[in-house]
Amino acid sequence: MKKILLAFGLLVSSLSYAQQEIKLDIGDALVIKNLEFSYESYITENSSFGVSTAFNLAKQEAKFRYNENTMITPYYRNYFSANQQWNFFGEAFFGINWGKEKLPNNGGSDFTYEKYTDGALGVAVGTKYIAESGLTIDVHAGIGRNLFSTAAPTLVPRIGVNVGWRF
């Protein structure tokens, strides 16, 4: 019972600091018809944990689109600068992704699509601006590697221009 109370106390005390943010990736939404929503919670002044969920709205036959139809990405960020308005960060993520990989048909010019589910381990870097009013803007770029499926593409991009609100 003491261990449960101690764990609950640590959880509550870690959430008491918790600056939290909700964000929308406007870069992907405007450029390639991809909606990505994020939630980020600060563990300390220099680190945070978050999760992003992306939904690809572009048709499978589109010339330029992400391969992933849906992707859930938990991530950890470490902030390197002490400036409270501009912060540089490094990120580690594990993206669970679902999609269809385009495969050529044997002997023909047609293509078929094979469904896949995979997990990508990766890193990203970026910068974040935090206004006193609570507005946040962050820009990040990185890459991950799918680990499990042979049908999935080898590399998974992590690129974003997020606009959000800190509360």
C-alpha positions as CSV (number, residue, x, y, z in Angstrom):
1,M,0.0,0.0,0.0
2,K,2.9,2.3,0.8
3,K,4.4,1.7,-2.6
4,I,1.1,2.6,-4.3
5,L,0.8,5.8,-2.3
6,L,4.4,6.7,-3.1
7,A,3.8,6.1,-6.8
8,F,0.6,8.1,-6.8
9,G,2.4,11.0,-4.9
10,L,5.2,11.0,-7.5
11,L,2.7,11.1,-10.3
12,V,0.8,14.0,-8.8
13,S,3.9,15.9,-8.0
14,S,5.2,15.5,-11.6
15,L,1.9,16.7,-13.0
16,S,1.9,19.7,-10.7
17,Y,4.6,21.3,-12.7
18,A,3.0,20.1,-15.9
19,Q,2.9,22.8,-18.5
20,Q,0.9,21.3,-21.3
21,E,0.4,22.1,-25.0
22,I,-2.0,21.1,-27.7
23,K,-0.9,21.7,-31.3
24,L,-1.9,21.3,-35.0
25,D,0.7,20.7,-37.7
26,I,-0.4,23.5,-40.2
27,G,2.5,22.7,-42.6
28,D,1.3,19.2,-43.4
29,A,-2.3,20.3,-43.4
30,L,-1.7,23.0,-46.0
31,V,0.9,21.2,-48.2
32,I,0.0,17.5,-48.4
33,K,-3.5,17.1,-46.9
34,N,-2.3,15.5,-43.7
35,L,-3.9,16.3,-40.3
36,E,-1.6,15.9,-37.3
37,F,-2.6,16.7,-33.8
38,S,-0.2,16.7,-30.8
39,Y,-0.3,16.9,-27.1
40,E,2.8,17.7,-25.1
41,S,3.4,17.7,-21.3
42,Y,6.5,19.0,-19.6
43,I,8.2,16.7,-17.1
44,T,10.8,19.4,-16.1
45,E,11.8,22.8,-17.5
46,N,14.1,21.1,-20.0
47,S,12.2,17.9,-21.0
48,S,8.8,16.8,-22.1
49,F,6.8,13.9,-23.3
50,G,4.2,14.0,-26.0
51,V,2.1,12.1,-28.5
52,S,1.2,13.0,-32.1
53,T,-1.6,11.4,-34.2
54,A,-1.5,11.9,-37.9
55,F,-4.2,11.1,-40.5
56,N,-3.4,11.2,-44.2
57,L,-6.3,12.6,-46.1
58,A,-4.7,12.5,-49.6
59,K,-5.8,9.8,-52.0
60,Q,-3.5,6.8,-52.4
61,E,-2.8,7.7,-56.0
62,A,-1.6,11.2,-55.2
63,K,1.8,12.1,-56.6
64,F,3.1,13.5,-53.3
65,R,1.9,12.1,-50.0
66,Y,3.2,10.3,-47.0
67,N,3.1,6.5,-47.3
68,E,1.5,6.2,-43.8
69,N,-2.3,6.5,-43.7
70,T,-2.3,6.8,-39.9
71,M,0.6,7.2,-37.5
72,I,0.6,7.5,-33.7
73,T,3.9,8.9,-32.4
74,P,4.9,9.0,-28.7
75,Y,8.0,11.2,-28.3
76,Y,10.4,12.5,-25.7
77,R,12.0,16.0,-26.1
78,N,15.0,17.5,-24.4
79,Y,15.4,21.3,-24.6
80,F,18.9,22.6,-24.8
81,S,18.6,26.4,-24.4
82,A,17.7,28.3,-21.3
83,N,15.9,31.0,-23.2
84,Q,12.2,30.7,-22.3
85,Q,10.9,32.2,-25.6
86,W,13.1,30.3,-28.1
87,N,14.1,26.7,-27.3
88,F,16.1,24.2,-29.3
89,F,15.3,20.6,-28.8
90,G,16.3,17.1,-29.7
91,E,13.6,14.4,-29.9
92,A,13.5,10.6,-29.8
93,F,10.3,9.0,-31.1
94,F,8.7,5.7,-31.8
95,G,6.0,6.0,-34.6
96,I,3.4,3.2,-34.9
97,N,2.3,3.5,-38.5
98,W,-0.3,1.9,-40.8
99,G,-0.5,2.3,-44.6
100,K,-0.3,0.8,-48.0
101,E,2.9,0.2,-49.9
102,K,2.8,0.6,-53.7
103,L,4.1,-2.6,-55.4
104,P,4.5,-3.2,-59.2
105,N,2.3,-5.9,-60.6
106,N,4.3,-8.8,-62.1
107,G,4.6,-8.4,-65.9
108,G,2.3,-5.4,-66.1
109,S,2.4,-1.6,-65.8
110,D,-0.3,-1.7,-63.1
111,F,0.4,-1.4,-59.4
112,T,-1.1,-3.1,-56.3
113,Y,-1.1,-1.9,-52.7
114,E,-0.1,-4.1,-49.8
115,K,-1.3,-3.1,-46.3
116,Y,1.3,-2.9,-43.5
117,T,1.6,-2.0,-39.9
118,D,5.0,-1.2,-38.5
119,G,6.9,0.7,-35.8
120,A,9.6,3.3,-36.6
121,L,12.3,4.3,-34.2
122,G,13.8,7.7,-34.9
123,V,15.2,11.1,-34.0
124,A,14.4,14.7,-34.8
125,V,15.6,18.2,-34.0
126,G,13.8,21.5,-33.9
127,T,13.1,24.8,-32.4
128,K,10.1,26.2,-30.5
129,Y,8.8,29.7,-29.9
130,I,6.7,30.3,-26.8
131,A,4.8,33.6,-26.5
132,E,3.8,35.1,-23.2
133,S,0.2,34.7,-24.2
134,G,0.6,30.9,-24.5
135,L,0.9,30.7,-28.3
136,T,3.5,28.1,-29.4
137,I,5.1,27.6,-32.8
138,D,7.6,24.8,-33.3
139,V,9.4,23.6,-36.4
140,H,11.1,20.2,-36.4
141,A,12.5,17.6,-38.8
142,G,13.8,14.1,-38.4
143,I,13.7,10.6,-39.7
144,G,12.9,7.1,-38.4
145,R,13.4,3.6,-39.6
146,N,10.6,1.0,-39.7
147,L,11.8,-2.1,-37.8
148,F,9.4,-5.0,-38.3
149,S,7.5,-5.3,-41.6
150,T,9.1,-6.0,-45.0
151,A,6.0,-4.5,-46.7
152,A,6.5,-1.1,-45.0
153,P,8.8,1.6,-46.4
154,T,12.2,1.6,-44.8
155,L,12.2,5.3,-43.7
156,V,9.5,7.4,-42.0
157,P,9.8,11.2,-42.1
158,R,9.0,13.4,-39.1
159,I,8.5,16.9,-40.4
160,G,6.3,19.6,-38.9
161,V,5.3,23.2,-38.4
162,N,3.1,23.1,-35.4
163,V,1.0,26.0,-34.0
164,G,-0.6,25.5,-30.6
165,W,-1.5,26.7,-27.2
166,R,0.3,26.2,-23.8
167,F,-1.9,26.0,-20.7
